[in-house]
Amino acid sequence: MTIVENYNKILQTINTFKKETKLIVVTKGQDLSKISPLIQMGHQDFGENRVQEAYIKWQKIILSNPLINLHLIGKLQSNKAADAFKIFNFIHTLENEKLANIFSKLENDSNRKIKYFIQVNIGSEVQKSGISINDLNDFVRYCTKELSLNILGLMCIPPINKDPDEYFSLLKSLSAKNGFKDLSMGMSSDYEKAIKFDSTYLRVGSAIFVTNSI
Ligand SMILES: *Cc1c(COP(=O)(O)O)cnc(C)c1O
């Protein structure tokens, strides 16, 4: 299967189950020669996990393709937030007040507003990023009421080697309790399951870019 065939197969799955679901093509570690065919086909949503890499790869392209949306899906250090704000349209990894305050100031100092997902440490793992479930409601209130950030919904990365269903289900209910419509969940190994739990933004990389020619 080629990259384009992999991509089309995933789009077809989305169309079969839930047409409104958006596909973010995760391009971290991929060079442009592999991404270009998808841009030419009109794909608009791409995900990167590092700010620096996003600049090197995308800065020129977005000038000539203003409809492209870049999604930051990796952990963000606060000293990189200003750079991230300039190039990304969506931040999926908002996870603490310090970052929220920085983005609020960046928005107030410019005429630009971007979109955010709050990352939740859904499996309560010590090594994982994301706000704890206990602190979530207060953080949501802070971001939306105090800072007026445009929070679309919640994002999670379930623990590896566990059935993601339980975590997708939990994120979905936390999302509903907070009145959100959007959910950022589902990667190459579990995007079909994520669709069933009403994810609206899938983040898929290797299932598109790993091509096997047997
Ligand atoms: C890399 C990455 C993805 C995509 O992972 P694949 O398994 O390659 O689809 C999705 N979300 C996050 C946060 C990632 O870092």
The ligand as a Tripos MOL2 file, in Angstrom:
@<TRIPOS>MOLECULE
LIG
   15    15     1     0     0
SMALL
NO_CHARGES

@<TRIPOS>ATOM
      1 C1          2.8160   10.3740   17.2110 C.3       1 LIG1
      2 C2          1.5260   10.7340   17.7830 C.ar      1 LIG1
      3 C3          0.3300   10.3310   17.1680 C.ar      1 LIG1
      4 C4          0.2940    9.4530   15.9350 C.3       1 LIG1
      5 O1          0.7400    8.1810   16.2920 O.3       1 LIG1
      6 P1          0.6420    6.9480   15.2760 P.3       1 LIG1
      7 O2          0.6350    5.7630   16.1500 O.co2     1 LIG1
      8 O3          1.8640    7.0540   14.4160 O.co2     1 LIG1
      9 O4         -0.6020    7.1050   14.5130 O.co2     1 LIG1
     10 C5         -0.8630   10.7390   17.7290 C.ar      1 LIG1
     11 N1         -0.8950   11.4940   18.8450 N.ar      1 LIG1
     12 C6          0.2190   11.8910   19.4770 C.ar      1 LIG1
     13 C7          0.1190   12.7220   20.7000 C.3       1 LIG1
     14 C8          1.4710   11.5140   18.9710 C.ar      1 LIG1
     15 O5          2.5870   11.9090   19.6040 O.3       1 LIG1
@<TRIPOS>BOND
     1     1     2 1
     2     2     3 ar
     3     2    14 ar
     4     3     4 1
     5     3    10 ar
     6     4     5 1
     7     5     6 1
     8     6     7 2
     9     6     8 1
    10     6     9 1
    11    10    11 ar
    12    11    12 ar
    13    12    13 1
    14    12    14 ar
    15    14    15 1
@<TRIPOS>SUBSTRUCTURE
     1 LIG1         1 GROUP 0 **** ****
